[in-house]
Every structure is written in structure tokens, then in C-alpha cells.
Amino acid sequence: MDLLLEIDDLHCGYDDHAVVDGLQLHIAPGKLVSLLGPSGCGKTTVLRAIAGFQSVTSGEIRLNGKIVSSPGMLVPPEQRNLGMVFQDYALFPHLTVSENIAFGLRRQTAGSKRQVVDRLLELIGMQGYGKRYPAELSGGQQQRIAVARALAPQPSLLLLDEPFSNLDVELRERLAVDVRELLRSQNATAIFVTHDQHEAFVMGEKIGVMNHGRMLQWDTAFNLYHEPNDRFIADFIGKGSFLRGELVSADCVNTAMGRLSGNRAYPWPKGTPVDILLRPDDVLIVEESPIRCRVTDRAFMGADTLYTLRQEDGVQLLSLMPSRYDYAIGSEVGIELDIDHFILFPPEPVVETVSAG
């Protein structure tokens, strides 16, 4: 399969401080992917390295089979045929909407530029806005123009760095869907960087979760949620809790809530202490269950309500139930577990603190 972008064993950083550590990433033409992780995890540095704004200390980056970055070698950004969309829009305030979109079309005739601008304005649903200036537009409209401007020269790869972070939540969700459909309609190849998992899931056919400069898992949204291969991902993606247990066989664990078995085997010895990942939809409130919990918090979410539950031994669980069931804070409820995906992790070590005396 032909690859548009190949990143192999990438290391880069600042002032002897490693920011990206051994990253591998291969992307085929026409794919939309996301890089997801907390602030400082290295995802924006990866984007800067792809764009040519950041040098690499080891490894290499290839675009369309040609090396553009390696130690001591850096092809300038303007020679990489890339488009970039930033979180602050970076529109030219003194240029009209049409002039902003046409900015990168320097070598085309006036008629050709007009055709490209008109087509993109139609695609982003902003026909008739060509003569306006950025200050006359809303934040969402400005970001649409920024995407259109980046797409106008038909770059081989589009890089989007937290492009919706300055917008309110509802607008971000709606704009993410619109931009995704726009990119698909253009058969664009794009990398979308964000710390927001919902945006990453909307935009990316595949998502790479990063932490401390490393790619922890490159997978679909479904697998990241249901089949995380790292405890950090289990915590970072979605909501969840952990139930302590002890392995009694490769696919069976003894817990305070009974013996649980699952859909996968683990190669650890019998007696190994483990934590079982429980997603909110794994924990069902069932009144007649002898396993009792106290409702300590609740969050109404429209069709569902997310309950925080606490057992007598202090174990805290989350349960997502249809909102037609209504349990008050402080009430006692019974619970059962319905686990489709059996995910175990070694327990986190207990850190002992020593007070100075």
C-alpha cells in the first residue's frame, strides 16, 4: 500500500529535553486521523516536526516517499506541500474572506482563483460572505474560512492543531462534524491534534493516544474505549473505575463482588493481584441484587444518568443508566456487573509517604 506520510523512530525535543520519544506513524492517502493526549504529551511537537518547524534528533519523516526530516536535514515548510490550520485561525484581518482563501493561490489566474474560492465557499456553506472581513464573522465562521484557505492549494497533507479549542462546546461538536465531511468530500489526508476525546473520535478514522512523548495505542475509537492496551488509556478515554481482584485462572478473577470471568486469557500466574476495568455501562443498578452501594452523586445527561456509587469498603464505581430510572443521592441500591470486554491491569503500586519528624 502506498503511504503519504511515514514517521519512523522519531525523537525530538528542546534543550536536551526529549518531547517525542521513538514515535512510529504511517498514514495512507485519503485518511483522516487524530493524535490525542493531554497537554505536554508531545502531539503538537509531532505536528511541528511534520510541518518542518521542528528539527529531529533521530529517526526520519518521509512525505510521498521522500525524506523531509532527519538528523541534520530539514526540508523547509514551504517545500512540503502541506496545509495548516491553527487554533487562533490566523486569518489576515486586512483581507476579505475571498482574499484570505485565495492567499496561497499566487500562481493561478484571477479566473481560476475565483473558481476555487467560490467552490470552497459553497462547500463550507458561506456563499455570499466573500467580501466580508474576518472581524465581521463569528468564531465558527472564521475557523471554516481557515480550513478553506488551507485546502485551496490542494495540499498533500492537512495538519490541524487544536482548531476548535477557542469555541464553545456545542459549536465545537457541530463544526467537527462539518469539517470532517468537508475533508472527506475533498478526499483530503489530514492529521487532527486535540486533547478532547470526542473531537478525536469524530475526526479520526484511526486515533493515536500519546503520553510522555510516546504513542501508546494506534487504533479505532471502539477499541480504545473497549480494548485499551494501557492503564493510562483506560483512565484517559471515557469514564471508568477499577475493581481489585486476584487471578484464579487465565480468564477468571476473584473479587469482593464474586468470581468474574471474561472473553480473554491473561498469561499471569494464579494469585496475581489485578485491577478489572469497569466502564459505566458494565455496572447495572438492579434493586434485588444483594451487592449494595450508596449513591453519592448523579449527573443527568438527557437520555441517561451517570451515577457515582460507593460500596461499604470504600470502592467507588460509576453506573450509566437510562434516565427513566431515578435514584436519589444518599439512597441504597443493588448492583450487578455485565462485562463484555474483560480488561485486566496490574494494580497501581501504593506510594507510601514519610512525614518529617
C-alpha positions, 0 to 999 in steps of 0.5 A, a space after each residue: 500500500 502506498 503511504 503519504 506520510 511515514 514517521 519512523 523512530 522519531 525523537 525530538 525535543 528542546 534543550 536536551 529535553 526529549 518531547 517525542 520519544 521513538 514515535 512510529 506513524 504511517 498514514 495512507 492517502 485519503 485518511 483522516 486521523 487524530 493524535 490525542 493526549 493531554 497537554 505536554 504529551 508531545 502531539 503538537 511537537 509531532 505536528 511541528 516536526 511534520 510541518 518542518 518547524 521542528 528539527 529531529 534528533 533521530 529517526 526520519 519523516 518521509 512525505 510521498 516517499 521522500 525524506 523531509 526530516 532527519 538528523 541534520 536535514 530539514 526540508 523547509 515548510 514551504 517545500 512540503 506541500 502541506 496545509 495548516 490550520 491553527 487554533 487562533 485561525 490566523 486569518 489576515 484581518 486586512 483581507 476579505 474572506 475571498 482574499 484570505 482563501 485565495 492567499 496561497 493561490 499566487 500562481 493561478 489566474 484571477 479566473 481560476 482563483 475565483 473558481 476555487 474560492 467560490 467552490 470552497 465557499 459553497 462547500 463550507 456553506 458561506 456563499 455570499 460572505 466573500 467580501 466580508 472581513 474576518 472581524 465581521 464573522 463569528 468564531 465558527 465562521 472564521 475557523 471554516 474560512 481557515 480550513 478553506 484557505 488551507 485546502 485551496 492549494 490542494 495540499 498533500 497533507 492537512 495538519 490541524 492543531 487544536 482548531 476548535 479549542 477557542 469555541 464553545 462546546 456545542 459549536 465545537 461538536 457541530 463544526 467537527 462534524 462539518 469539517 470532517 465531511 468537508 475533508 472527506 468530500 475533498 478526499 483530503 489526508 489530514 492529521 487532527 491534534 486535540 486533547 478532547 476525546 470526542 473531537 478525536 473520535 469524530 475526526 479520526 478514522 484511526 486515533 493515536 493516544 500519546 503520553 510522555 512523548 510516546 504513542 501508546 495505542 494506534 487504533 479505532 475509537 471502539 477499541 480504545 474505549 473497549 480494548 485499551 492496551 494501557 492503564 493510562 488509556 483506560 483512565 484517559 478515554 471515557 469514564 471508568 473505575 477499577 475493581 481489585 481482584 486476584 487471578 484464579 485462572 487465565 480468564 477468571 478473577 476473584 473479587 469482593 463482588 464474586 468470581 468474574 470471568 471474561 472473553 480473554 486469557 491473561 498469561 499471569 500466574 494464579 494469585 496475581 493481584 489485578 485491577 478489572 476495568 469497569 466502564 459505566 455501562 458494565 455496572 447495572 443498578 438492579 434493586 434485588 441484587 444483594 451487592 449494595 452501594 450508596 449513591 453519592 452523586 448523579 449527573 443527568 445527561 438527557 437520555 441517561 444518568 451517570 451515577 457515582 456509587 460507593 460500596 461499604 469498603 470504600 470502592 467507588 464505581 460509576 453506573 450509566 443508566 437510562 434516565 427513566 430510572 431515578 435514584 436519589 443521592 444518599 439512597 441504597 441500591 443493588 448492583 450487578 456487573 455485565 462485562 463484555 470486554 474483560 480488561 485486566 491491569 496490574 494494580 497501581 503500586 501504593 506510594 507510601 509517604 514519610 512525614 518529617 519528624 
